Amino acid sequence: MVVKKVLFQQEKGLNWGFFTPEESTGSRSYLGIWFHSVLDLWRDRERCKILVSEAGQYHMDQDTITYPRGSIGFDRQETLVSAGERFELGFFTPEESIGLNSYLGIWYYRSNPRIVVWVANRNSPLPDDAAGFAIKDDGNLQILHQNDSYWSTELEPTSNSAFREAKLLDSGNLIFGDTNNTLLPTILWQSFAHPTDTFLSGMTMSENLKLISWESKADPKEGNFSFQLDEGGTRFVIFNDYTVHWVNGESGDFFRSERMPDGMLNFLNSSYKTLLPSDNNTRIRLDVEGKLQYWKFDLYTDWSLQWMAPRDKCTVFNACGNFGSCNLYNMLACRCLPGFKPKSPKSWRNGDFSGGCSRSSAVCGKNDTFLRLKMMRVGQEDKKIAVENETICREKCLNNCSCQAYSFVEEVNKQREPINKCLIWTDVLKDLQEEYSYGGPDLFVRVAIADTALKAKSCEPCGINVIPYPLSTGSDCGDPMYSSFYCDNSRGKLSFKTQNDTYNVTTIDHDTFAIQDKDVDYCKSSTMRKFNLSLPFKMSNYTFRCDTTDISSQGLVEIVIRWEPPPEPVCTSSADCEYWPNSSCKNVTGNDKVRCHCNSNFRWDSMALNCVQVLYGQSGGSSRKKKPLSLIVGVTIASVIVLSSIFLYTCILMRKKAKRRESQQNTERNAALMYGTEKRVKNFIDAEELNEEDKKGIDDSESLILAKNVVTQWLYGARAWRFWREDKALDLMDETLHESCNANEFLRCLNAALLCVQDDPADRPTMSNVVVMLSSETANLPVPKKPAFFIRRGFSGTASTSSKQERGLSGTVFSSSKQETSIGTTVDSDKGQ
């Protein structure tokens, strides 16, 4: 027999190790036992029971490691198996790992996939398979790799290591002790006192014991989450680093379902003396996402998950911060209660809700009211008192400035006697969740009346949804045109109804609201779903969000819808118009709708939802009319023509007057050219008083017509300016239009036209501004100055240079310090022609 390696040698007995039979012609090795004095006695199975198995396909059929020869090697794929074959200890690589790192761990025997319950060197992975697990000379159990220790029991060194022994029990506990006293071995160290992420039967949860999650499914390194008892030892808590992630709640009226099952609590508080047979098939694990899982094994169903927490995004401790409400069914889970606002709007927009919400206004006094919330979950109350009825409970909260909320609970004791309790919250409200499936009594949250004051005829809030006017949930509120909403008061849930379906409303803004669609197919396509919406509702932009990552909101599409500004409120009598000052109930459109139309000198502002005084104090603004598009386009085109004419005429003058004579004759000639009629201009040219250079640019009929048009436009503009300055602007209106044309609209158009021909370019509005001036009834128009109905003689150096570079289109006025000839007074005497 050729001995390969001796693993264990007894002083007076047997050897145990690897060997190759002497008569073997191959290279196979075997594990066997033999007498160390007579090598050929290894075949005698009567004198020594030999255990043989092929090398590379075996495990050590034992549960114990002793000193000095006992060990298991990674390269030899050796393992320890507990006596009842329930657990196995050895080296492994995580199944999802893509690297070569390996670890020493304990897992359920023959589990597939491997269910690891303990890892020794979780923070110190082994780089390859050249490692071993054995008892060293200092009396410690260690993982060695090329004489380097990657893990140790870290006991005090001892010189008496011969009696040290490590054993894997059927409970999954690896114990390491001293067997010098054969009657009662001393346990020096055990893995149950140093768990990783799994709690097994036989462990006892104490303040010094905690489970720490893996960093990832491929890396058993210590992760961010830990499970332990709190400092007082009264509640089980999951921490995310140093932040509370989940708390096992006490029995209460608002969160019974969040408590651990009684069987799980008993399992965590069990000991060796109280273990039940079923406990051996039970385990608790903290996974990489911070979820505590309670598993049980069944012979027929294998491992099955019995309970888990936190089970969703809303059961995370205080998921939306103080006074923030979480909705499991909304894609944007968190929103502040009415009367509250995010403490950090920037963090809130970025999806960090931990800062919570704060009150918009301080509360304490008679200016407070209570917001009634149904199907809510909330943290434990701070005080509980007996009261006769809800009114007394409300008064007790209202008279205590520190009271944030209250709830009235009616119960029956064991003698079937009614007991009324008043629950008071004096601290901030935490763990708020709406549409809670285990909803308890109604919760009344204290808010300032000013923060929840609604417009007249606004509908009552639905849950935490404040419904602004004109949206309507019934015939007694809002505007009938907007009655597409339904409030389920029993659940506090708001819905939007279309011709085809009903959708959950997630948020409401001042002019938009968001709904959710359950059809995930639209998330996968690039086209926007076309809802069959009727006025006054329209889909807002063609962007939407899809959420397919969270199991609670998988396949939800959130779509934003806006509504058109409302017309005047519907009324049945003058009393209905008391909510809308400066209005009266009448029918001015001839249809069946009677509305609160604004009185004379007032008009309806659909954004401010009230009657406002019209510009210039003129009448005729009570009805909600839109300006005709043709009027806006016409005035805009007229302004463009005036500006273009001035630009073109400037180009002609720049070409014709390169060298202007500085005589009075030229000044008079220019004046005649400016304000003369077509006949005067033609006679002036026929007088042959212009030299050849002056005639350039005006020697054809097209130039003559252009000059005539420019002069005509200037004459009209000068006349308009004079009438405007003398407050006679309405005299410019054609007599046939006096009854049909709105005076305010006419004055606004004239004002905009005069602004378009201002002398200083800085005073002229852009065309986009002109459109705003003409389309908005509330925009304040600047007062026009004297327009540029004159031409200055000569060209400055700057103007000449600019005209060359920009071909005469950079401005409409030429600067000069010499003379200017105005046509203002000349037009007065010529207005009859």
Secondary structure, 3 states (H helix, E strand, C coil): CEEEEEEEECCCCEEEEEEECCCCCCCCCEEEEEECCCHHHHHCCCCCCCCCCECCCCCCCCCEEECCCCEEECCCCCEEECCCCCEEEEEECCCCCCCCCEEEEEEECCCCCCCEEEECCCCCCECCCCCEEEECCCCCEEEEECCEEEEECCCCCCCCCCCEEEEECCCCCEEEEECCCCCCCEEEEEHHHCCCCEEECCCCCCCCCCEEEEEECCEEEEEEEEEEECCCCCCEEEEECCEEEEECCCCCCCCHHHCCCHHHHHHHCCCHHHCCHHHHHEEEEECCCCCEEEEEEECCCEEEEEEEECCCCCCCCCCCCCCEEEECCCCCCEEECCCEEECCHHHHHCCCCCCCEEECCCCCCCCEEEEEECCCECCCCCEEEECCCHHHHHHHHHCCCCCCEEEEEEEECCCCCEEEEEEEECCCCCCEEECCCCCCCCEEEEEEHHHHCCCCCCCCCECCECCCCCCCCCCCCCCHHHCCEEEECCCCEEEEECCCCEEEEEEECCCEEEEEECCHHHHCCCCCCCCCCCCCEEECCCCCEEECCCHHHCCEEEEEEEECCCCCCECCCHHHHHHCCCEEEECCCCCCCCEEEECCCEEEECCCCEEEECHHHCCCCCCCCCCCHHHHHHHHHHHHHHHHHHHHHHHHHHHHCCCCCCCHHHHHHHHHHHHCCHHHHHHHHHCCCCCHHHHCCCCCHHHHHHHHHHHHHHHHHHHHHHHHHCCCHHHHCCHHHCCCCCHHHHHHHHHHHHHHCECCHHHCCCHHHHHHHHHCCCCCCCCCCCECCEEECCCCHHHHHHHHHHCCCCCCCCCCCCCEEECHHHHHHCCCC
